Amino acid sequence: MGMIQARPAPAWRLLLTCLCLLLACATSAWAAPTLGLGEATREIALSPYMSYHHDTEARDRVEDALRRVGNGVFAPLPRNDAAFGFQKGAFWFHAAIINENRAEPRWLLVQAYPLSDQIDLYVRYPDGRIEHRAGGDTLPFAERSIRYRHPNFLLDLPVGQRVELLIRVQSQSSMQVPLVLYTPSAFTEMSRDAQFSIGLYYGILLALFFYNLVLWLVLRDASYFWYLFHIGAFGLVLFCLNGLGFEYLWPDNTWLADKSVPLSISLALVGMHQFARVFLGLGERWPRGNVVSIIAIAAFVAFGIAAIIVPYRIITQAVSLAVLASIIWITIVSVVALRRGYAPARLFLLSWSMFLAGTGVFTLVAFGVVPKSFFTEYGVQLGSALEMLFLSIALSYRYASLRNENERIVSDANLMLERKVAQRTSEVRHALVQLEEAHARLRDSSRRDGLTGLYNRTYFHEAFERMLRDCNDDGQPLSLLMIDLDHFKSVNDEYGHLVGDECLRWATQRIGRALRPHDALPARFGGEEFVVALPGHDLHAAVAVAEEVRQSLLAEPCVSNGDIIRMSASVGVHTIEPGAIDDIDDAFQIADQALYSAKANGRDCVRTSISAA
């Protein structure tokens, strides 16, 4: 039998297989390039030459980390930037160095971020020897190789030998590990320039602080006080963030070094919002926004208290997010105040935008959103210095505006006083008229029945006496109607008193509508009984009006809560002829007898005093 030859694989499959193998080998065997320190090298950042590994459980020992380096587990830094934001666990960083500078066998490794908690440096020499150094703000400041605000380590780097650096960093703060190697002379120059820049910055802050302190002591303006509070609190924030607080104020207090950052940020946020409230006058220009700012201030006070007991990682992230929220909110209130015609808000917004931009970028670096650079790290100092300067100018502008306003007020005082006197006189007169009207309404209200709105019995009695005199003087008759709703008690018993009250109001409207053309004076006499005075009506005319009233009640039923209730009335009529001397009480009694006659005759009818007799 002949041999069966294998069919060759397609060329594209072989090419793809080779590429995958090459990629796998490159990934597993990747290692950062070895850093060579030449004769001209005086300082160099290690980020481009470092690889890293995130030990999420923080359990690896140095032996485990070295094994992972050998197995190619360590990865290159993303964007050559060792800023990862707030992370759990520990980060390991590895770099290999060959010192080719014979004049510099000793170098200084600086971790250019002062807030890392624990930094462990392991230096492995070619002979296998490993040296360990520890740093970070969990150790007293005196433990550092050089008294400097950033953690630092002195390294012996033998010339021509490959030395490996293994750095373990674990921190509740933002994970930022910008490592830089310096020669001693280069570090001296760098620290001198840095200290000069920092001194210049704090010098500006102190000058502005004392300048505005004098203004506040003279003017006693709350805006100046909260501006001073803002300067002091934010200066303390940067003092802590730059590591100067740990260096100069509490070098042996590691607890305070840990808590000072969230505490100072909380104070600064309180000062920011309170100063914005007072300067912009939110209480008058935007009351709702003022309430939001007050709530924010209370929250930041709570943050400051919580910073003492809550773990650093939690409270710092919360406060950092609060900084971003505060930036947005203060921008909003500034724009609102500007749109509502407050001119100093324009300069306030300009100065604040510089500070907010620097602070916002610094916060984004803390969360690892943007890479660490000179401008992102020191932008907050530059922005805040310009902000403090412009705010001081804004305060002066505000004070000048207030002074000009006061001068204008003084110059217009006489004219305004005359206008106010005239206005007050007019207001007094108007108040007297209103008082008289109120008195009249009160007097009228005391004469009215609360349920039906008709006049009550007392007022009717007085008015009827006047009508009787007028009719006698004019030779006109005066008629009196007594109206009683039929079977009204049964309505209350069957439907309840609330429905009964509704029926009384309905009957009042029907009676009033019927009486409107006749110049009558109706009143509620009591219960379901009404009384009507008809000046100028003789008995015949009064009976006709009474019939209109009776027919008006029969015309349509009362509807209450879906119930249809038919109402009727009995009416008694009595007429007092002109010239007749008739006692009022006798007139009421005669009309009442006519009413009872109507009831006795089957109700829903009209009877006169003559028919009743």
C-alpha positions as CSV (number, residue, x, y, z in Angstrom):
1,M,0.0,0.0,0.0
2,G,1.2,3.5,-0.7
3,M,1.8,6.0,2.1
4,I,-0.8,8.6,2.7
5,Q,0.7,12.1,2.8
6,A,-0.8,14.7,5.2
7,R,-2.5,17.6,3.5
8,P,-0.6,20.8,4.2
9,A,-2.5,23.4,6.2
10,P,-3.5,26.6,4.5
11,A,-1.0,29.4,4.8
12,W,-3.3,31.8,6.6
13,R,-3.8,29.3,9.4
14,L,0.0,28.9,9.9
15,L,0.4,32.6,9.9
16,L,-2.4,33.1,12.5
17,T,-0.9,30.4,14.7
18,C,2.6,32.0,14.6
19,L,1.2,35.4,15.5
20,C,-0.7,34.0,18.5
21,L,2.4,32.2,19.7
22,L,4.4,35.3,19.4
23,L,1.8,37.4,21.2
24,A,1.6,34.9,24.0
25,C,5.3,34.8,24.4
26,A,5.6,38.5,24.3
27,T,2.8,38.9,26.9
28,S,4.2,36.3,29.3
29,A,7.8,37.4,29.0
30,W,7.2,41.2,29.1
31,A,9.4,43.1,31.4
32,A,10.1,46.8,31.8
33,P,13.4,47.9,30.2
34,T,16.4,48.2,32.5
35,L,17.1,51.8,33.5
36,G,20.6,52.9,32.9
37,L,21.8,55.9,35.0
38,G,24.4,57.6,32.8
39,E,27.0,60.2,33.6
40,A,24.7,63.0,32.7
41,T,21.7,61.7,34.6
42,R,20.9,63.7,37.7
43,E,17.2,62.9,38.1
44,I,14.8,60.6,36.4
45,A,11.2,59.4,36.8
46,L,10.9,55.7,37.1
47,S,7.4,55.3,35.7
48,P,8.5,54.4,32.1
49,Y,10.8,51.7,33.5
50,M,8.4,50.2,36.0
51,S,6.0,47.3,35.9
52,Y,3.3,46.7,38.5
53,H,1.0,44.1,40.0
54,H,-2.1,44.7,42.1
55,D,-2.3,42.4,45.1
56,T,-6.0,42.8,45.8
57,E,-5.9,40.8,49.0
58,A,-2.6,42.4,50.2
59,R,-1.2,38.9,51.1
60,D,1.9,38.6,48.9
61,R,5.3,38.6,50.6
62,V,8.4,39.8,48.9
63,E,9.2,36.3,47.8
64,D,5.8,36.0,46.1
65,A,6.3,39.3,44.4
66,L,9.7,38.4,43.1
67,R,8.4,35.1,41.8
68,R,5.6,36.9,40.0
69,V,8.3,39.2,38.4
70,G,10.1,36.2,37.2
71,N,7.0,34.6,35.8
72,G,6.2,37.8,33.8
73,V,3.0,38.5,35.8
74,F,3.9,42.2,36.3
75,A,2.4,44.5,33.7
76,P,3.5,47.9,32.3
77,L,2.0,51.0,33.8
78,P,-1.0,52.3,31.9
79,R,0.1,55.5,30.1
80,N,3.3,55.3,32.1
81,D,1.3,56.8,35.0
82,A,1.4,55.3,38.5
83,A,-1.9,56.9,39.6
84,F,-4.7,54.4,40.1
85,G,-7.2,56.3,42.3
86,F,-8.7,54.8,45.4
87,Q,-8.0,51.1,45.4
88,K,-8.1,48.2,47.9
89,G,-5.2,45.9,48.6
90,A,-1.6,46.6,47.9
91,F,0.3,47.6,44.7
92,W,3.8,46.2,43.9
93,F,6.1,48.0,41.6
94,H,9.3,46.6,40.0
95,A,12.2,48.4,38.3
96,A,15.7,47.2,37.3
97,I,18.5,49.8,37.4
98,I,22.2,49.8,36.3
99,N,24.2,52.7,37.7
100,E,26.8,53.8,35.1
101,N,27.5,57.1,36.8
102,R,30.8,56.5,38.7
103,A,30.6,59.9,40.4
104,E,27.3,59.1,42.1
105,P,27.1,55.7,43.9
106,R,24.4,57.0,46.2
107,W,21.0,58.1,45.0
108,L,17.8,59.2,46.7
109,L,14.4,57.6,45.7
110,V,11.5,60.0,46.4
111,Q,7.8,59.1,46.4
112,A,6.4,62.4,45.2
113,Y,3.1,61.9,47.0
114,P,3.0,62.6,50.7
115,L,-0.2,60.8,51.8
116,S,0.7,57.1,51.2
117,D,0.3,55.1,54.4
118,Q,2.8,52.3,54.0
119,I,5.7,52.1,51.6
120,D,8.1,49.1,51.7
121,L,11.2,49.3,49.5
122,Y,13.1,46.1,48.8
123,V,16.5,46.4,47.1
124,R,17.9,43.2,45.6
125,Y,21.5,43.2,44.7
126,P,23.2,40.8,42.2
127,D,24.5,38.6,45.0
128,G,20.9,37.9,46.1
129,R,21.1,40.2,49.1
130,I,17.8,42.0,49.8
131,E,17.6,45.2,51.9
132,H,14.3,46.5,53.3
133,R,13.3,50.1,54.0
134,A,10.0,51.3,55.3
135,G,8.2,54.7,54.9
136,G,4.9,56.4,54.7
137,D,2.8,58.5,57.1
138,T,2.1,55.6,59.4
139,L,5.7,56.0,60.7
140,P,7.0,59.0,62.6
141,F,8.5,61.7,60.3
142,A,11.9,61.2,61.9
143,E,12.1,57.7,60.3
144,R,12.7,59.2,56.8
145,S,16.1,59.2,55.3
146,I,16.0,62.9,54.7
147,R,13.7,65.3,56.5
148,Y,11.5,66.2,53.6
149,R,7.8,66.4,53.0
150,H,7.7,63.4,50.6
151,P,8.7,59.9,51.6
152,N,12.2,59.2,50.5
153,F,14.9,56.5,50.7
154,L,18.7,56.6,50.3
155,L,20.0,53.9,47.9
156,D,23.4,52.5,47.4
157,L,23.7,51.6,43.7
158,P,27.1,50.0,42.9
159,V,28.5,51.1,39.6
160,G,27.9,48.7,36.7
161,Q,25.7,46.3,38.7
162,R,22.1,45.5,38.0
163,V,20.0,46.3,41.0
164,E,16.3,45.5,41.3
165,L,13.8,47.7,43.2
166,L,10.6,46.2,44.5
167,I,8.2,48.7,46.1
168,R,5.1,47.7,47.9
169,V,2.5,50.5,48.6
170,Q,-0.6,50.1,50.6
171,S,-2.8,53.1,51.5
172,Q,-6.3,54.2,52.3
173,S,-5.6,57.4,50.4
174,S,-5.5,57.7,46.6
175,M,-3.0,55.2,45.1
176,Q,-0.4,57.6,43.5
177,V,3.2,56.4,43.3
178,P,5.2,58.9,41.3
179,L,8.8,57.6,42.0
180,V,11.8,59.8,41.1
181,L,15.5,59.1,41.5
182,Y,17.8,62.0,42.4
183,T,21.4,62.5,42.9
184,P,22.0,64.3,46.2
185,S,22.9,67.6,44.4
186,A,19.9,67.4,42.1
187,F,17.6,66.7,45.1
188,T,19.0,69.8,46.9
189,E,18.3,72.0,43.9
190,M,14.8,70.5,43.4
191,S,13.9,70.9,47.1
192,R,15.2,74.4,47.2
193,D,13.1,75.4,44.2
194,A,10.1,73.6,45.5
195,Q,10.3,75.2,48.9
196,F,10.7,78.6,47.3
197,S,7.5,78.0,45.2
198,I,5.6,76.8,48.3
199,G,6.9,79.7,50.4
200,L,5.8,82.1,47.7
201,Y,2.4,80.6,47.6
202,Y,1.9,80.7,51.3
203,G,3.3,84.2,51.4
204,I,0.6,85.3,49.1
205,L,-2.0,83.6,51.3
206,L,-0.6,85.2,54.4
207,A,-0.5,88.6,52.9
208,L,-4.1,88.4,51.7
209,F,-5.1,86.9,55.1
210,F,-3.7,89.8,57.1
211,Y,-4.8,92.4,54.6
212,N,-8.4,91.2,54.8
213,L,-8.1,90.7,58.6
214,V,-7.5,94.4,59.0
215,L,-10.4,95.2,56.8
216,W,-12.7,92.8,58.7
217,L,-11.6,94.3,62.1
218,V,-12.4,97.8,60.7
219,L,-15.6,97.1,58.7
220,R,-17.0,94.1,60.6
221,D,-18.4,92.8,57.4
222,A,-19.3,89.1,57.6
223,S,-18.0,88.6,54.0
224,Y,-14.5,89.4,55.1
225,F,-14.7,87.0,58.1
226,W,-15.8,84.0,55.9
227,Y,-13.2,85.0,53.3
228,L,-10.6,84.7,56.1
229,F,-12.0,81.4,57.2
230,H,-11.9,80.2,53.6
231,I,-8.2,81.2,53.2
232,G,-7.2,79.7,56.5
233,A,-9.1,76.4,55.9
234,F,-7.9,75.9,52.3
235,G,-4.4,76.8,53.3
236,L,-4.5,74.1,55.9
237,V,-5.8,71.6,53.2
238,L,-2.8,72.3,51.0
239,F,-0.5,72.3,54.0
240,C,-1.7,68.7,54.7
241,L,-1.8,67.6,51.0
242,N,1.8,68.8,50.4
243,G,3.0,66.9,53.5
244,L,4.0,70.1,55.3
245,G,1.6,69.5,58.2
246,F,3.3,66.1,58.9
247,E,6.7,67.8,58.5
248,Y,6.2,70.9,60.7
249,L,3.1,70.6,62.8
250,W,2.6,67.0,64.0
251,P,5.8,65.0,62.9
252,D,5.2,62.4,65.7
253,N,1.5,62.1,65.5
254,T,0.7,59.6,62.8
255,W,-3.0,59.5,63.8
256,L,-3.4,63.2,63.1
257,A,-1.4,62.9,59.9
258,D,-4.0,60.4,58.8
259,K,-7.1,62.4,59.9
260,S,-5.9,65.9,59.0
261,V,-6.7,65.6,55.3
262,P,-10.5,64.9,55.5
263,L,-10.8,67.2,58.5
264,S,-9.2,70.1,56.7
265,I,-11.2,69.5,53.5
266,S,-14.4,69.5,55.5
267,L,-13.5,72.8,57.1
268,A,-12.6,74.2,53.7
269,L,-15.9,73.1,52.2
270,V,-17.8,74.8,55.0
271,G,-15.8,78.0,54.4
272,M,-16.4,77.8,50.6
273,H,-20.2,77.5,50.9
274,Q,-20.6,80.0,53.7
275,F,-18.5,82.6,52.0
276,A,-20.5,82.1,48.7
277,R,-23.8,82.4,50.7
278,V,-22.8,85.7,52.3
279,F,-21.0,87.3,49.4
280,L,-23.7,86.5,46.9
281,G,-26.6,87.3,49.3
282,L,-28.4,84.0,48.5
283,G,-30.9,84.6,51.3
284,E,-32.3,87.5,49.4
285,R,-31.5,86.6,45.8
286,W,-32.3,82.9,45.8
287,P,-33.9,81.6,49.0
288,R,-34.2,78.0,47.8
289,G,-30.5,77.9,46.8
290,N,-29.7,79.4,50.2
291,V,-31.4,76.5,51.9
292,V,-29.4,74.0,49.7
293,S,-26.2,75.7,50.7
294,I,-27.1,75.6,54.4
295,I,-27.9,71.8,54.1
296,A,-24.5,71.3,52.4
297,I,-22.7,73.2,55.2
298,A,-24.4,71.0,57.8
299,A,-23.4,67.9,55.8
300,F,-19.7,69.0,55.7
301,V,-19.8,69.6,59.5
302,A,-21.0,66.1,59.8
303,F,-18.2,64.9,57.5
304,G,-15.7,66.6,59.7
305,I,-17.0,64.8,62.8
306,A,-17.2,61.5,60.9
307,A,-13.6,61.9,59.8
308,I,-12.5,61.1,63.4
309,I,-14.2,57.7,63.6
310,V,-15.0,56.6,60.0
311,P,-12.1,54.8,58.1
312,Y,-9.9,57.1,56.1
313,R,-10.7,55.3,52.8
314,I,-14.4,55.8,53.1
315,I,-14.5,59.4,54.4
316,T,-11.8,60.7,52.0
317,Q,-13.6,59.4,49.0
318,A,-16.9,60.9,50.2
319,V,-15.3,64.2,50.9
320,S,-13.5,64.2,47.5
321,L,-16.7,63.6,45.7
322,A,-18.3,66.4,47.8
323,V,-15.6,68.7,46.5
324,L,-16.7,68.0,42.9
325,A,-20.3,68.5,43.9
326,S,-19.4,71.8,45.7
327,I,-17.6,73.0,42.6
328,I,-20.7,72.5,40.5
329,W,-23.1,74.0,43.0
330,I,-21.1,77.1,43.7
331,T,-20.8,77.7,39.9
332,I,-24.6,77.4,39.7
333,V,-25.4,79.9,42.5
334,S,-22.8,82.3,41.1
335,V,-24.6,82.2,37.7
336,V,-28.0,82.6,39.3
337,A,-26.8,85.6,41.3
338,L,-25.3,87.1,38.2
339,R,-28.5,86.6,36.1
340,R,-30.5,88.3,38.9
341,G,-28.5,91.5,38.5
342,Y,-25.8,91.2,41.2
343,A,-22.8,92.7,39.4
344,P,-20.0,91.6,41.9
345,A,-21.0,88.0,41.1
346,R,-19.2,88.3,37.7
347,L,-15.8,88.9,39.4
348,F,-16.7,86.2,41.9
349,L,-17.4,83.7,39.2
350,L,-14.2,84.6,37.3
351,S,-12.0,84.1,40.4
352,W,-13.9,81.0,41.5
353,S,-13.6,79.4,38.1
354,M,-9.8,79.5,38.4
355,F,-9.9,77.8,41.8
356,L,-12.6,75.3,40.8
357,A,-10.6,74.3,37.7
358,G,-7.5,73.6,39.7
359,T,-9.4,71.8,42.5
360,G,-11.5,69.8,40.1
361,V,-8.4,68.5,38.2
362,F,-6.6,67.7,41.5
363,T,-9.6,65.7,42.6
364,L,-9.8,63.8,39.3
365,V,-6.2,62.9,39.8
366,A,-7.0,61.5,43.2
367,F,-9.6,59.2,41.6
368,G,-7.2,58.2,38.8
369,V,-9.4,59.8,36.1
370,V,-6.6,62.0,34.6
371,P,-2.9,61.4,34.7
372,K,-0.6,63.1,37.2
373,S,1.5,65.9,35.8
374,F,2.9,69.3,36.9
375,F,-0.3,71.1,36.0
376,T,-2.7,68.6,37.5
377,E,-0.7,68.3,40.7
378,Y,0.1,72.0,41.2
379,G,-2.9,73.5,39.3
380,V,-4.8,73.8,42.6
381,Q,-2.1,76.0,44.1
382,L,-2.0,78.2,41.0
383,G,-5.8,78.4,40.7
384,S,-6.3,79.0,44.4
385,A,-3.6,81.8,44.5
386,L,-5.3,83.6,41.6
387,E,-8.7,82.9,43.2
388,M,-7.7,84.4,46.5
389,L,-6.3,87.4,44.8
390,F,-9.4,88.0,42.6
391,L,-11.7,87.4,45.6
392,S,-9.9,90.0,47.5
393,I,-10.5,92.4,44.6
394,A,-14.1,91.3,44.4
395,L,-14.5,92.0,48.1
396,S,-13.0,95.5,47.6
397,Y,-15.3,96.0,44.6
398,R,-18.3,94.9,46.7
399,Y,-17.3,97.2,49.5
400,A,-16.9,100.1,47.1
401,S,-20.4,99.3,45.6
402,L,-21.9,99.4,49.1
403,R,-20.1,102.6,50.0
404,N,-21.3,104.3,46.8
405,E,-24.8,103.0,47.5
406,N,-24.6,104.5,51.0
407,E,-23.5,107.8,49.7
408,R,-26.4,107.8,47.2
409,I,-28.8,107.0,50.0
410,V,-27.5,109.8,52.1
411,S,-27.7,112.3,49.2
412,D,-31.3,111.3,48.6
413,A,-32.2,111.2,52.3
414,N,-34.2,114.5,52.4
415,L,-36.2,113.7,49.3
416,M,-36.9,110.2,50.5
417,L,-37.9,111.5,53.9
418,E,-40.5,113.8,52.4
419,R,-41.8,111.1,50.2
420,K,-42.0,108.7,53.1
421,V,-43.8,111.3,55.3
422,A,-46.3,111.8,52.5
423,Q,-46.5,108.1,52.0
424,R,-47.0,107.4,55.7
425,T,-49.7,110.0,55.9
426,S,-51.5,108.4,53.0
427,E,-51.1,105.0,54.5
428,V,-52.5,106.3,57.8
429,R,-55.5,107.7,56.0
430,H,-55.9,104.5,54.1
431,A,-55.6,102.5,57.3
432,L,-58.3,104.6,58.9
433,V,-60.6,104.1,55.9
434,Q,-59.9,100.4,56.1
435,L,-60.5,100.4,59.8
436,E,-63.8,102.1,59.3
437,E,-64.7,99.6,56.5
438,A,-63.6,96.7,58.8
439,H,-65.7,98.1,61.6
440,A,-68.7,98.4,59.2
441,R,-68.2,94.9,58.1
442,L,-67.9,93.7,61.6
443,R,-71.0,95.5,62.6
444,D,-72.8,94.1,59.6
445,S,-71.5,90.6,60.4
446,S,-73.0,90.9,63.9
447,R,-76.3,91.6,62.3
448,R,-76.2,88.7,60.0
449,D,-77.3,85.1,60.5
450,G,-74.2,82.8,60.1
451,L,-76.0,80.1,58.2
452,T,-78.2,81.9,55.7
453,G,-76.5,85.3,55.5
454,L,-79.8,87.0,56.1
455,Y,-80.2,89.7,58.7
456,N,-81.0,88.4,62.2
457,R,-84.0,89.0,64.3
458,T,-82.4,91.8,66.4
459,Y,-81.5,93.9,63.4
460,F,-84.9,93.2,61.7
461,H,-86.6,94.5,64.8
462,E,-84.6,97.8,64.7
463,A,-85.1,98.2,60.9
464,F,-88.8,97.5,61.1
465,E,-89.3,100.3,63.6
466,R,-87.6,102.7,61.2
467,M,-89.7,101.5,58.3
468,L,-92.9,101.9,60.3
469,R,-92.0,105.5,61.1
470,D,-91.1,106.2,57.5
471,C,-94.3,104.6,56.2
472,N,-96.4,106.6,58.6
473,D,-94.6,109.8,57.6
474,D,-95.0,109.0,53.9
475,G,-98.6,107.7,54.2
476,Q,-97.6,104.3,52.9
477,P,-98.7,100.9,54.1
478,L,-96.1,98.5,55.6
479,S,-96.7,94.7,55.3
480,L,-95.2,91.9,57.3
481,L,-94.7,88.3,56.1
482,M,-94.1,85.4,58.4
483,I,-92.8,82.4,56.4
484,D,-92.4,78.9,57.9
485,L,-91.0,75.9,56.0
486,D,-93.4,73.0,56.2
487,H,-92.4,69.7,57.8
488,F,-88.8,70.8,58.2
489,K,-88.3,68.7,61.3
490,S,-88.9,65.6,59.3
491,V,-86.1,66.7,56.9
492,N,-83.6,66.9,59.8
493,D,-84.8,63.6,61.2
494,E,-84.6,61.8,57.9
495,Y,-81.6,63.3,56.2
496,G,-79.6,64.8,59.1
497,H,-78.9,68.4,60.2
498,L,-76.2,69.0,57.6
499,V,-78.7,68.3,54.8
500,G,-81.2,70.4,56.8
501,D,-78.7,73.3,56.8
502,E,-78.3,72.9,53.1
503,C,-82.1,73.1,52.6
504,L,-82.2,76.3,54.7
505,R,-79.6,77.9,52.5
506,W,-81.4,76.7,49.4
507,A,-84.7,78.1,50.7
508,T,-83.0,81.5,51.5
509,Q,-81.8,81.8,47.9
510,R,-85.3,81.0,46.5
511,I,-87.0,83.4,48.8
512,G,-84.4,86.1,48.1
513,R,-84.9,85.6,44.3
514,A,-88.6,86.0,44.7
515,L,-88.3,89.2,46.8
516,R,-85.6,90.9,44.8
517,P,-88.0,93.1,42.7
518,H,-90.0,94.3,45.7
519,D,-87.5,96.3,47.8
520,A,-88.1,93.9,50.7
521,L,-86.1,93.3,53.8
522,P,-85.9,89.6,54.6
523,A,-84.5,88.1,57.8
524,R,-84.2,84.8,59.6
525,F,-86.6,84.9,62.5
526,G,-85.4,81.6,64.0
527,G,-85.1,77.9,63.1
528,E,-86.9,77.4,59.8
529,E,-88.9,80.6,60.1
530,F,-88.3,83.8,58.1
531,V,-89.8,87.3,58.3
532,V,-90.1,89.8,55.5
533,A,-90.9,93.6,55.6
534,L,-92.5,95.0,52.5
535,P,-92.7,98.8,52.7
536,G,-95.3,100.4,50.4
537,H,-97.2,97.2,49.9
538,D,-100.9,97.0,50.9
539,L,-102.5,93.7,51.9
540,H,-103.4,92.7,48.3
541,A,-99.9,93.4,47.1
542,A,-98.3,91.6,50.1
543,V,-100.4,88.5,49.4
544,A,-99.2,88.5,45.8
545,V,-95.6,88.6,47.0
546,A,-96.3,85.8,49.5
547,E,-97.7,83.7,46.7
548,E,-94.5,84.3,44.6
549,V,-92.4,83.2,47.5
550,R,-94.5,80.1,48.0
551,Q,-94.5,79.2,44.3
552,S,-90.7,79.8,44.1
553,L,-90.2,77.1,46.7
554,L,-92.5,74.7,44.9
555,A,-91.0,75.4,41.5
556,E,-88.1,72.9,41.9
557,P,-86.8,70.6,44.6
558,C,-83.7,71.0,46.8
559,V,-80.9,68.5,45.7
560,S,-78.4,67.6,48.4
561,N,-75.9,64.7,48.2
562,G,-78.0,63.1,45.5
563,D,-81.2,63.4,47.6
564,I,-84.2,65.2,46.1
565,I,-86.1,67.0,48.8
566,R,-89.3,69.0,48.0
567,M,-89.9,72.0,50.1
568,S,-93.0,74.1,50.7
569,A,-93.9,76.9,53.1
570,S,-96.8,78.4,55.0
571,V,-97.1,82.2,54.9
572,G,-98.9,84.6,57.2
573,V,-99.5,88.2,56.0
574,H,-100.3,91.3,58.1
575,T,-100.5,94.9,56.8
576,I,-100.2,98.1,58.9
577,E,-102.1,100.9,57.3
578,P,-100.6,104.4,57.3
579,G,-101.5,106.5,60.3
580,A,-102.4,103.4,62.4
581,I,-100.5,103.2,65.7
582,D,-99.5,99.6,65.9
583,D,-97.0,98.1,68.4
584,I,-94.3,96.2,66.7
585,D,-94.6,93.2,68.9
586,D,-98.4,93.2,68.3
587,A,-97.7,93.3,64.5
588,F,-95.4,90.2,64.8
589,Q,-98.0,88.4,66.9
590,I,-100.8,89.2,64.4
591,A,-98.6,88.0,61.5
592,D,-97.7,84.9,63.5
593,Q,-101.4,84.1,64.1
594,A,-102.0,84.4,60.3
595,L,-99.1,81.9,59.8
596,Y,-100.6,79.5,62.3
597,S,-103.9,79.8,60.4
598,A,-102.1,78.8,57.2
599,K,-100.6,75.8,59.0
600,A,-104.0,74.8,60.4
601,N,-105.4,74.9,56.9
602,G,-103.2,72.2,55.5
603,R,-99.9,74.2,55.1
604,D,-98.4,75.3,51.7
605,C,-100.8,78.3,51.6
606,V,-101.0,82.0,52.4
607,R,-103.3,83.4,55.0
608,T,-103.8,87.0,56.1
609,S,-104.5,88.6,59.5
610,I,-108.0,89.3,58.3
611,S,-108.7,85.7,57.3
612,A,-107.1,84.5,60.5
613,A,-109.4,86.7,62.5
